[in-house]
Structure formats: structure tokens, C-alpha cells
Amino acid sequence: MRFTQEVQWDWSDFAFAGVLLFGTGLAFELVAGRGGTTAYRLGVGMGLAAALLLVWVNAAVGIIGSEDNPANLLYGGVLLVAVVGAAVARLRAHGLARAMLAAALAQFLVPLLALLIWRPALDWGTVGVLGFNTIFVGLWLGAALLFRRANTTGSAPAHQLA
């Protein structure tokens, strides 16, 4: 399907988008549906939104340069930190707050590592990457604050998944 000369999607692009959206929605239902406070559910939503947008933007156009720039692979580490942190926390609010804080730190470090490794020219494009990256740091921090709030208001999920 061709939207414009620049946007030419084939079946695999639609399949990727479908799996990404379905998987994010399913994860939200499984985790947020466990019970807990509104802050817990909002934290789940914000954390999943950060992950979804990070994957989508990176796959579509890339954050650091184009989508083909190898520096963008560093963002996989952010997702790994968030997923491993959530698993270690057993989806409890206190641990999820720490996991999201760690993801925010990882997100903050990615463009700095890319600057050290690939040494691009320092121009407005580089400043734009740092600014855009800050939006994701804010999303991860927002999720961390929501989980912290859920922990202080006594959010204990009703039952375990596994």
C-alpha cells in the first residue's frame, strides 16, 4: 500500500504494526487487569505506551539518524531493562517503580553512548535527538512516579499471573 512516495508499506509492515498493537493491548489487559489502584493501571499504561512508541518510532524512522543507523539498536537495551525489571519485580508496584526508573536512566544514556561511540557532528540534529529522547525519559519517569504512588496507596494486585 502506498500512501505517498515516502511511505510505502507492504504486508509485513502491517503485520508488524498489528502484532505490536495487539501485543501491547494484551499486555495491558493482563497486567492492569490484575487489580490494584488507578495509579497502578495508569503506570502500566504509561510504561507500555513508552515501550510501544519507542519500538514504533525506532522501526519507522529511527531516533538517531535513520531507521538503519546501528545506534538505534541501543534502544533495545532500554526495553530489556524495563522487561527484566518488571519480571524481577513480579509486577509489584514498588519494584515496577524501580524498573521504570532504571529504564528512564537507560533511555537517558543511549544518546550519550551513541555520541561517545559514533562521534557524530554536534549540530541541531544532535540537539533534536537529545530533546526527543527526553520525551521518552519523561514517559518512563511518569510511569515510575505512578507506580510509586500506587505503592504508597497500598496497591496489591489481586492475583498472580503465573
Buried (B, 14 or more C-beta within 10 A) or exposed (E): EEEEEEEEEEEEBEEBBEEBEEBBEEBBEEBBBBEBBEBBBBBBBBBBBBBBBBBBBBBEEBBBBEEEBEBBEBBEBBBEBBEEBBEEBEBBBBBBBBBBBBBBBBBBBBBEEBBEEEEBEEEEEBEEBEEEBEEBBBBBBBBBBBBBBBBEEEBEBEEEEE
